[in-house]
């Protein structure tokens, strides 16, 4: 694209200013995002994009508000306010879009993501900054995915197509609804058409509740983030041993009286359960490990730290895999 020399020169001048300036913004924002497991991306305006924006006549000569722009991407709508608070705490806010009042029709699904136009606070401003402005966008992962996937043919495309823009808007409407459903998942999941019971899930829920109550709350043992997987593995061991959850509670109490069970400090919750089953329900436990597992039913894992290998090595156990120390 042919671009006038005056516009190119101004772009070059701004780029020199913003290259160093953007590093300050990135340092303030990127680490904060990464510590929260949010995605961060940024860019400097290309000369062609800068020139086309100048030609819109919406700006004061050569100064635009998003020469440098960055984007915070959060998992879902529940974290939007947290991201807004972060931006408002770190930067001086010049303007926020969209405002409290919107003017597009309810049938339209154009880009309307949250944008802040900011400058650095006086406490961190350097002389070379000269009051530079920049843009911070806040999006959910679904909104960001839409903007990336449809960018070339719906926002700044080479080919004008009503049908493509229509499809892009429809996709955005679908993803907006998905974001809203995620936000309201607790309420939607309790609606009559969805709120069904499943026996397998009921068992896992009860196992999670048991682990949280007995290990976490009562004995202050650290719980994993993925409670569902832990509960499933405990349930699998219990099914193999033909021991009920209420019976496991009794076994663990007996183990604890012997200074094991909940008082164990060098084993995971899963391994504590294994040891309790072996010590307090030996016959059932061994019998469950003897037959070869059914198809698509993996073997029971027994870590070396449980010290059960020496006790079980002479048994013909086809349903178990020992995790031994690798030297």
C-alpha positions, 0 to 999 in steps of 0.5 A: 500500500502506498502511504504518504511520507508525512504519515510514515514519518509520524508512524516511525516517530510514534513507534520509537516512543512506544517501543520502550513505553510498551515494555513498561506497560507489559512489565506492569501487566503481563506478570499480573496476568500470568500469575492469575493464569490469564492470557496476555498479548500485545502489539504495536500498530503497523504503518499500514493500519496506522495510515488507514486509521488516520484517514478515518478523520476520527482522530486529532491529526496523527495521534490515535488512542491505540498505537500500542494495545494489549489484551487480557484474556480471562477464562470466562465472564465471572473474572471480567470484573477482576480484570477490570479492577486490575487495570484500574488499579495499575493505570490511569483511566482516560476512557472506558468503552462501552459505557453504561448506555449502548446504542446498537440494536438487540439483533446486532452482535458486533464487536463490543468488548471492554476497552480501556484507554489509559496512561501510566500513573504519575508515580511510574511515568518517565520523561520520554512517555510524554503522556502516551495513551494506550488501549487495554482490551478485556475478553473471555477466551470465547470472545478472543477465539471469535476475534482471532478466528474471524478477524480476516473476513469480518473486521479488516478483510481484503474482501467485502462480503455481507454473507461472511459478516453475517456468519461472523455475527451469528457465531459471535451471538452463539459464543456470547450465549455460551459465555452467559451460560457459563456465567450462570451455570450454577443456576442453569444446571438447577433447571428442571430439564437439566437437573437429573440424577445419575447413580455413578455421579451420586457416588463420586459426589459422596466420595468427594464430600467424604474426602473433604470432610474427613481429610480436609476439614477434620484432619487438615490434610491438603486436598488436590485441586482435581477432587473428581479424579481422586474420588474416582480412583478411591471409588474404583479401589473400594469397588474392587475390594467390595468395601462401601464408603461408610465401611471405609470411614470405620477402617480409617478410624481404626488405622488412626487409633494405631497412629496411622490413617489420618495421622500419616504424613508421608502418603497421599490420600489415595495411598492412605486409603490403600494401606487402610484397606490392606491392614483392616480388610486384607482378605477383601483387598487381596481378593479384589486385586487377584483377577485380571482387570476387565476390558477398559478397567485399568489395574490398581496402582500401588506406590512403593511408599505404601510398603505393600510390595513386600506384603503382596509380592508373593500373591498372584495379583493380576489387577495391580501395578506396583510403582517402584523406585527408579534408580 
